[in-house]
Amino acid sequence: MAEKTIMLCCAAGMSTSLLVSKMQKAAEAQNLDVEIFATGASDADNQLEAKKIDCVLLGPQVRFMEGQFKEKLAPKGIGVEVIDMKAYGMMDGETVLKQALTLIG
């Protein structure tokens, strides 16, 4: 089991899957033990119940859901942020990984 688990959430879980693989490559290069996965917004609650999630990053297309996620997850100590739009657009896995790790603390 990974030391930290990062969940990326977008409209359907498809557009973030490429970003997940780039983040995993960046994590491997830094010898980090993290699990990173993508899910659609409709399945986010199921994933949050099934796994111990350390932080949630939202794709820019679901940024309107940030308040809902924060309200639900802040009491559990799970950080939530919208992925930096520039990093998302460039599929910059290293930058998004850094954003997640900063959020975890």
PyMOL commands that set and color helices and strands:
alter all, ss='L'
color gray80, all
select helices_A, chain A and resi 15-29+41-50+60-76+85-89+93-104
alter helices_A, ss='H'
color red, helices_A
select strands_A, chain A and resi 4-10+34-40+55-58+79-82
alter strands_A, ss='S'
color yellow, strands_A
deselect
rebuild
show_as cartoon
